[in-house]
């Protein structure tokens, strides 16, 4: 800039921090990111925090990634995803979820997180609202706030096995905002609740009556235990035009780092999301799409083995914690989390830091999952049993001094 121009446009004396948007500044400050950073810095800490399976992707998935590189699959794919992968997804949805999805009604995304954001961008205008489960996945409320929308919490309680109650949904529909969508997450993060078919049918009736889109986050669909059964809302009679189904490769196949997910649903919604996708990430990584195709069309036997192992870990962790006077919890029916109430007046953030300091064990404070998560912490049992046992021993010693 010349001296003459500088005279007309003097250097701003406003600190750089003042130009940060209110949108970012007002986002809830989740503790998860800080705890994850501390795990890297403190090698003596055992993590029961992050929601990532400890198993590796299937061998055929790794082989597919290598083949993709050898073939030079390093260019953009179509915005909506490769035809082969979308066809495989549609086949999977019909066979396993009883959802009649056409490949053209499938969008491949950079993980299900991007699918959540695109779904909300496609259906919510500024000032409008969506109903979200509370406690619920940490992304739901911030995603709405980033879009200048309102996230209206649907409280869930342990005495109802963390089910989402239809009457609670109806109560929140009295809000003055225009409510355009409801987010469902089954199996649920962080509670591990698996919504019953009866519950989903009741909520489906409400969605039809109030003309709401159901955004069904089913990232943990394969991780159900005992007699619990996963039901996709889109499979219910007459719901195909009201439900957007979101699923992920991260949990089922241990492919979190591949950043691959997908959405399937009403053509208008998928079209809108595809248009937005072009201006967000253009397309999901082509190499990841090749591995996703291998995951869906390859052997599926490892999934049952992983579920059985997670059930053993769940049973052990739940029993050990509930045997202590310091915790009470509902045994989760799905996912790989235990959402436990602790016997202390500390805020959940403070209690999580107390465990980190006294027991060298990392957990996620319940407040990160919504206002109704306060007083709880989330334990992940997606880590090896020897580490879980060691972590619980440390916790047991520490809580003896809890006041």
Secondary structure by P-SEA (a helix, b strand, c coil): ccaaaaaaccccccccccccccccccccccaaaaaaaaaaacccccccccccccccccaaaaaaaaaaaaacccccccccccaaaaaaaaaaaaaccccccccccbbbcccaaaaaaaaaaacccccbbbbbbcccccaaaaaaaaacbbbbbbcccccccccccaaaaaaaccccccccbbbbbcccccccccccaaaaaaaaaaaaaabbbbbccccccccccccbbbbcccccccccccbbbbbbccccccccccccccccccaaaaaaaaaaaaaccccccaaaaaaaaaaaaccaaaaaaaaaaaaaaaaaaaaaaaaccccccccccccccccccccccccaaaaaaaaaaaccbbbbbccccccccccbbbbbccccaaaaaaaaaaaaaaacccc
